[in-house]
Amino acid sequence: METKIRRYDLDWLRVIVFGLLIFYHVGMFFVPWGWHIKNNVIYEWLRWPMIFLNQWRLPILFVISGMGTYYALGSRSLGRFIGERYLRLAIPLLVGMLLIVPPQVYFERLADGDFNGSYFEFYTTVAFQGIYPEGNFSWHHLWFLPYLFLFSLVLAPIFIQLRKPGNRFVKRIKTIIAKALGLYIFIIPIYLIEVFIEPFFPVHHALVGDWYAIAYYLVLFFSGFLLISSEDTFWKSLENIKSKALGIGALSFTALTIIWLFFEDGLVIHLTEAFFKMTNLWSWILVLFGYAARYLNRPSNTIAYANRAVYPFYILHQTITVALAYYLMDLSWGLLPKATLLVLGTFGISWLLYHFVILPLFILHPLFGLKKKKAH
């Protein structure tokens, strides 16, 4: 059994990115594209920071999850790993679909005029009739969990082989990423997926038939595992490339913006856009990993608390945001007061539920994916 390694920078990134998810879902209330509840005033300019954030926020979560899988397999057998994945992913997903997500659908149906009655009436009559969006049964923002569970099941046997000392494929990856800009080799598979699969399979997060999302996030998950498998080679390359990646990311997003504003879609534009899109998202992932490794890889009570709280926050937050948004949507307030109330309300209520309800009641821990706290 290997000595357990704790990368506090990865813990921080996980917390930060899930924290940004709350800001992102608050932003969805105000931007032009569809969401469960929409404000009475839409702010066109807000699309640009939202688009920038959306380029890398989900990809980096799957990369981090792949990295975490590397560490998890270092101290667990394949069977134990799969069992723990079930406990931490499948059970919270089921609980979320039965208890956490239905209020979101209820408020959406109220807002759209598709239901008129109490939540008790909704839950006991139509909450589980049909599959969303035509019906009401859904996993909504918890879609991340079944995808991660699927990837863990499919790739775990391969990961076991890759973790064996002297694996030739891992050695080859180390050789490549040790070179200047070698970390950008990981763009190739996601670029090919973007070019050849994305045009034919729109993302819908329903898992079945969601071939582009499955291929795309599976490769990112696998990439995270390979990066950590490269050990010190990865961290040294990251330190050398992080400032270059910052510049490449800025240039790539600028190029993307120009394409979106001034060019119509076509074969050449699609190929060019895919190149800058993948270069952009991978650059910002490298930037975040690089600067987190430089400044955040140290233990603290704050990260210990936040890292444990982040999963329950993820499960709870969107239901709170949607519920608050329903009561704010038709008010004449401006963007700042509404957004402030949504952000503070979502963080605040999530924390109150976590700290004073979930944390003290051990019976709730497995329902929200909390591991047993280790004694020190």
Secondary structure, DSSP 8 states (H G I E B T S, - for coil): -------HHHHHHHHHHHHHHHHHHHHHTTSSS--SS--SS--GGGHHHHHHHHHHHHHHHHHHHHHHHHHHHTSS-HHHHHHHHIIIIIHHHHHIIIIISHHHHHHHHHHHTS--S-HHHHHHHTTTSSBTTTSSB--GGGGHHHHHHHHHHHHHHHHHHHTSTT-HHHHHHHHHHTSTTGGGGGHHHHHHHHHHTGGGS---S-STT-HHHHHHHHHHHHHHHHHHHTTHHHHHHHHHHHHHHHHHHHHHHHHHHHHHHH----HHHHHHHHHHHHHHHHHHHHHHHHHHHHHT-S--HHHHHHHHHHHHHHHHHHHHHHHHHHHHTTS---HHHHHHHHHHHHHHHHHHHIIIIITT-GGGTGGGT-------
